[in-house]
Amino acid sequence: CCMCTRAFARKHDLQRHVRVHTGDKPYGCLCCKKAFARTDALKRHLRMEESCRLSPEVQAMKCAGKRR
């Protein structure tokens, strides 16, 4: 990483790590508009927040086969 001393074997892992420094949160909940830096955090949010999980926006996304 050019901003700290961390090293990564895979380019994807470095790209994900850089978001720690930039604050970029490209993954958002369609229901509550909360943003996340990682897809696993968004998926965890959707599992835990019943109101978001059952929202029409999220249900439509699931029916369309989009995972985000």
PEDADA-V594123 format. One record per backbone hydrogen bond with DSSP energy under -1.0 kcal/mol. CO is the residue of the C=O (numbers start at 0). NH is the residue of the N-H. If there is no record, write none. Layout:
CO:NH, CO:NH
//
This chain:
9:13, 10:14, 11:15, 12:16, 13:17, 16:19, 17:21, 18:22, 26:35, 28:32, 33:28, 35:26, 37:41, 38:42, 39:43, 40:44, 41:45, 42:46, 43:47, 44:48, 47:49, 48:52, 49:53, 51:54, 54:58, 55:59, 56:60, 57:61, 58:62, 59:63, 60:65
//
